[in-house]
Amino acid sequence: MVAGVESERKGVLATMAPYLRPRPLAALLLGISSGFPLALLLGTMTFWLAKVGIDKKTIGFAIGLTTPYALKFLWAPLVDRLKLPILTGLFGQRRAWLFFVQALLFGSVWMLGASQPEMHLGIFAFWAITTAFLGATQDIIIDAYRIEILPEDELPHGTANNQFGYRLGAFFAGVGTIALASPEGLNLGWAMAYGLTGLCIIPGIIAAFWAGPGSHDRVIPKERQSVGQWLQDTLIGPFAEFLKRRGALLILLFVLVYKLGDAMGQSMLNPMIVELGFSDTEFIAINKLIGFWGLIVGIALAAPFMAWLGMGRALFVSGLLMMFSNLMFVILALHGHSNTWLIIAVATEQVTSGIGLTVFVTYLSGLSNLAYTATQFALLSSLASVGRTWLSVPAGYAAEQFGWPGFWIMTMVIALPGMILLWLLWQRGFVVESVRKAREGARAEAAE
């Protein structure tokens, strides 16, 4: 019996060990800094707007202010290749851009919190889109840097850690900001609450000094280039390399629609909670605390989930789980103000999202050639975020037209095209082949 217990303990430790290696831990810290801006612009912002009396249709359009996350591939080539004076020489390409953008982001978040949307919606919109642009640029840098510092054998665990950190950042931006601002919490007001949340840039700074320079400089051209060559390599090379792969267009279409149903549901979750009469305290305790730990469980399960099923099956099963989780919100909407069903719905949704998001981001990371990491990952994640921004804008109208139960049923139906595309990719062998080709291409260019 003792030997069996000891063997089981060692097995658990062996399973957890890769999560505790230095570079996966650095990925966790980077995730914290990456996760907080978008949470302020989605969950916390929609809660804030609902609390000050902004109607659901306007809230739906306000989500469109996060459009820079869907367009970040347009300026990602500059982040990949444009050197910042002085800073690049001191810290290297990735870290120079990270420190520069984080300084601007900190100031923008402060101004967003002070914008008073109930009185100055235009000023609020300006600072929201500025924060979105800077947050999206920070994501370009952090996503590329994370992929470059993680060896291939640590990519699943590092990605899981990064998602864990991302959710920690989102948790601070959600629970922390609302608790700081709410009259039921510390009652510091939205300006101070948003400003203090801006300090979430600090973990990313620590990670950047800890992990050191990324591998980017080893795979970009070292010789002096003409302007034409530089533009060709910077603006055209990343997209041309990706589009030459088998099944490239089908992959891009899949990335665009895979999480559309989940994104539409999440955009209207907080307004529904407010409309159903849940208090700030209930919101924090259930939607955030229970949801947070559910997400952590899901993220922790993701790496063994991928190892057990393989990438193709993991994407398919996690997609089905996320689609099923929306059924819990149908039941919640039918029950109305029910703490029990809110707990069940949030816990189910967050566990399945933790698995699904980590599997999906690991897949996108594997598709990125290290020679063009920032641009290619930005392209893929931008397409994924289109579903969260403009394709989710009609969510407010749908909620008005169908009511909350009908709205959540609609999100399940909208998830079906992504599952059909994944099945086509899987049947044609593009899921695994594309990841393998990207890794082989990166190794070949690094060797040269």
N, C-alpha and C positions, 0 to 999 in steps of 0.2 A: 504493500500500500504506500509506504513512504517513498519507495523507489519510483512508483507511478506518479505520485504527486510531484516529486523532484523533476521527473522527466517532463511532465506537463508544464511546470514552471519554466524550465529551460526552453521549452518549445515556444511559450508565450514571449519570453525575452528575445529569442531569436527572431520571432516575427516582428517585434517592435524595434529591434536594433537599427534597421535601416532608416527609420524615421528620426533617429537621434544622432545620425552622422552630421558632421559640420555643415556640409553644403545643403542637405535637406533642411537643416535648422535655419540656415541663412534664407532659404526659400520661404520658410514660415514667416520670418520677420519682414521680408519683402512683401509678402501677401497682406500683412496688416496695413502697410502704407498704401497698397494698391486698392484695398477693399473699402476704405472709408469714403472717398469722394462720391462714388456712384450711389452708395447707400444714402448719403445726404441728399442726393438729387432724385432718388426714387422713393424708397420706403419712408424715410423721415420727412422729406419734402411733401409727399402726398398727405401724410398725417398732419403736418403743420398747416397746409392749405385747407384741409377739411375742417380743422379746428377753428380757423379764423373765418369760416363761412364761404369759402370758394366752392362753386358748384362742381359736380362730377364731370361735366363736359369740359370745363376749363382745366380741371386737373388732368383729364385725359390728354389735352393738347399740351399741357405743361411738361408732360413726359417727353414730348418732342424736343424739348430744350436739351435733352441729352444726345441730340443728333451727332455731335462730334465723335462720340464713341462708334457710330456707324460709318464715319468718314475718315477715321484716323489713318487708314492705309494711304490716303492722299499725301500726307506729309511724313509718313513713316520712312520713305527713302532718304529724306534729309537727316532724320535722326540716325539712320544707319551709317551715313557717309560724311555728313557735314561736321567738320571739327570746330569746336568752340574755342575761341582764342584763350590762351593761358590755361583754362580749366582742363582741356583735353590733354595738354602736356603734363599737367600735374596728376590727373586721376585716371586717364584713359577715356575712350569714347563713351562707354555706357555710363560710368559714374559721373563724368562731367555733365552730361545732359541731365542725369537724375538730380544732382544737387541744384542745378540751375532752375529746373522746372519746379522742384519742390518748394523753393523759396517763393516763387510766384504763386504757387497753389495755396500756400499758407495764407498769404494776404487776400487772395480771392475768396477763400472760405469765410474769413472774417467779414468781408464786405457783404457776402450773400446773407449771412445771418442778421446783418443790420439793415436789410433792404425793406422790411415791412411790406410784404406783398398785399396785405389788405388795403393799404393806402397807396402804394407805389408799385403797381404790377409791372410796369415797364422797367423800372430800376431792378426789381427782383429778377426779371427775365434776362437782363443784361448780365448780371453777376452769375446767374445760374448757367448761362451758356458759356461764360468765361471759365467758370469752374469746371464745366464739362470738357471744354477744350484742353485745359491744363491737366485734368484728371485722365483724359484719354491719352494725352502725350506721355504722362507718367506711366500709364499702362504699356504703351509701346516700348518704353525703355525697360521697365521691370520684367515684362514678358520675355523680351529678348535676352536680357541679362540672366534671368532664371534658367532659360534653356541652355545658355552657353556655359554656366558654371556647374551644371549637373551632368555627370557622366551618364552614359546610356543606361547602365544598370541601376542608377539611382533616380532615373526620370519618373517612374510611377510614384515612388515614395516622396520624392521632392515635390512633384505636382500635387500629391495629396496634402503634404505639409503646407504648400503654397495656398491651396484652397482652404485649409484650416485657418491659416493666417488671414486670408481674405475675409473669411467669415468673422474672425475676431475683430478685424477692422470695421466690418459692417455692423457687428454687434455694438462696438463702441459708438459708432455713428448713429445707431438706432436707439438702443437702451440708454446709452450714456447721454446722448444729446437730448433725448426726450426727458430723461430724469433730471438733467441739469436745467432745462427750460421750463418744465411743467410746474404749475402751482402746487401739484401734489408731490413734487420732488423738491429740488433745491431752489426753484423759482428764480433762476438767474436771468431768465429771458433768452430769446432765441439768438441774439447777437453774441452774448458771452458763451452760450452753449456751443454754437457753431465754431466760434473762435478757439475754444479749448479743444474741441474735437480735431481741429487742424493740427494739433501736436502729434497726431498719428503719423506724421511724416518721419518722426524720429526713429522708429524701428528700421525703416528702410535705409536710413543713413548709417545706422549701426551695422546692418547686414553688408552694406557696400564696403565699409572699411574692413570688416571681418573676412569676407570672401575674396577681396582683392579684384584685380582686373578680370574681365571675361575673356573668352577665346576669340572674340570678334576680330581682333587685329591679326590673328594668325591666318585668316582665310580671305581677307580683302587684299587687293593688289597693293604691293609695296612700291612698285616703280612709279615714276612720275607720269601722269596721264594728261592728255590734252583735254580741253573743255568738252569736246564732243565725246571722247571716250568715257570721261567721267559721267556725263549725262546718260550715255547709253548704259553704262554699268549700274548706275544708281537708280534711274527711273524706269528702264525697260527690262534690265536683266532679271530682277526678282520675279516679275510677272511672266516673262517669257519662259523662264525655267520651270515654273509651276505648270503653265498651260501646256507644256510639251508632255506632261505625264499622261499615262492612260487613265481615262475616266475623269480628267480634271474638271470639266464642266459639270458633270454629274455630282462630283464631290462638293463643288461650290454651291450648287443648288441644295444639296442635302444640308450643308452647314447653315444656309439661309433659313430653312424652314424647320429644322429638327426640334428646336425649343420654342417654337412660336406659341403653341398652346399654353405652355408653362409661363412664358413671358406675359401673355395677355392676362392670365390669372393673377400673377404677382402684381401687375400694375394696378389692379382694382381691389386687392385684398385689404389694404389698410382703410380705404374709404368705406368698404363694406363693414369692417369692424366698428368704425365710428358710427355708421348709420344704424347698426344693430344695437347700439347703446352701451357698448363696453366702455368702462372708464379707463383713464390713463393707467391706473394701477393694474387693472386686469390686462390691459394691452401689454404692459411691460412684463408682467409676471408670466403670462401665457404665451403670447405671440413671440416674445423675444427670448425669455429665459428658457422655456421648454423647447421652443423652436431651435434655439442655439444649440442645446445639448443634443437634440435630435439630429441636427446637421453634423455635429462632431462625430456622432456614431456612424452616420452615413459615410463621411469622409474617411474614417478609420477603416471601414469595411471595403472601401473602393479598391485599394491595391490588391488585397487577396482576391477580391471579386474578379479583377482583370486577369490575375494569374490563373484562376480556376476556370474561367469561361473563355479567355482569349478576347481580343479587342472587338471583333465583329459581334460575337454573342453578348459581350458586356454592354455594348452600345444598344443592342436590340432590347435586352431584358431591362436595362435601366430606363430606356424610353417608355416601355410599357408600364413600369412601376410609377414613373412620374405622371403618366396619363391617368392611371388608376387613382393616384392620390387626389386628383381634383374632384373625384366622386365624393370624397369626405366633405368638401366645401359645399357641394349640393345639399348634403344632409344637414350641415350646419345652417345654411340659408333657410331650409325648411323649418328647422327648430327655432331659429331666431336667437335671442340672447341666451345661449347655453354654454356655460363654462366647460362642461364635460365634453361637448362636441367640438368646441374650439380647441381644447387640449388634444383630442384625438386627431382632428384635421391637421393642426399645425405639426404635431409630432410625426404623423405619417408623411406629410408633404416634405418636411425638412430631412428626414432620413432618406427618402427616395431622391431628393434633390442633391444631398451630399454625395450619394453614390453617382448619380447621373452627371452632375457637373464635373466631378473629378475624372470620370471616364472620358467625358467629352473633351475636356481641356488637355488631358494626356494624349488623346488622339490628335488634336490640333497641334500640340507641341511636336509630336512625332512627324507631322507633315512638313515642318519648317526646316529648310536647308540652312545650315549654320552660316553659310556665306551671305544669306539675306534674311537672317532671323527676324529682325524687327519688322521688315516690310511684309514678309510672307505671313508671319503670325498675326500682324495687324490686319492684313487682308482677310484672313480667315475669321478672326474674332470680330472684325467690323461687320462682316456678313451675318455672323451670329447675333450681333447686337441690333441689326436692322429690325429683327423680330421684336426686340424689346423696345424699340423707339417708334419708328413710323408705322410699322405693321401693327403695333399695339395701340396706336392713337385712337382708333375707333372703339377701343374697349369701353370707354365711358358711355358712348352712344349705345353699344350693345347692352350694357348693364341697365340703361334707361329703358330700352325697348323690351328686353326679355325678362327683366327682374333678375335677382341674384341667382335663384336656382337655374333658370334658363341660361344665364350667362356662363355658369360653370360647366353646364352640359356642352355648350358651344365650344369651350376651350378644349374639351376632350375630343370633339369631332375635328377641330382644327389641328390637333396633334397627329392625325392619321397620315397626311401626305408625307411627313418626315419619316414615319415608320415604313411606308411603302418605298420611298427612295433608298432608305438604308437597306431594305431587303434586296433591291436591285443591285446596289453596290456590293453587297455581301455575296450574292449569287455570281457576280462577275469577277469576284476576287479583288476588287479595287481597294477595299478597306485595308487589308494587311499589306498588299503590294505597294500602295502609295507611301505608307509609313516606312517600309523597308527601302524603297527607292530614295526617299529623302535622306535617310541615314547614310546610305551608301554614297550618295552624291556629296554629302557634307564631309565624309571621311576622305574621299578622293581629292576634294579641293583643299582640305587641310594638309594632306600629304604633299601636294604640289607646292 
